[in-house]
């Protein structure tokens, strides 16, 4: 896909990463996890994220999973934790977030187009 500098879709940098660490985030206002996601050298290495995934996922079940995240948004401070990437998902019929994830192994840091 060819991108132009004015193409809003291409301005978002979405990459595939692997969750290497996940833990409860009790300080967050809404139930969430603190995640550390490895995007490989292409995507800036291991980067932190806060994600509201507690309705569908246990922290330890997230470790090792591939996820898709927006990696070029400004960092956001959430209850003292700096979240550098936005993990992507869609709501199920009850409103719980279902992760967007590749259905096969791909290199860490792969760009989504």
C-alpha angles and dihedrals in degrees: 000000000000116000129201125204090252095050105112093198092056091047088070111081107211117181139174117246138169121237106237098173134018131177138165116272104210093168092065117101092230121039108274146147131238107230133190111204126192112219094174123233092305092059102039102271122259113001131179127240138176112219133181097222102126096111094065107018139053115220095243092048089060094058109101095018122128113234137180117233141170104245105182103062119110114270115265125211112223117182090331094314120111112225110198101178136039113229110216127228144142129234120254120218090281092049097253115140118255112199121241106230138160114258091223138034115282130172115279111258094028109159119238114225 
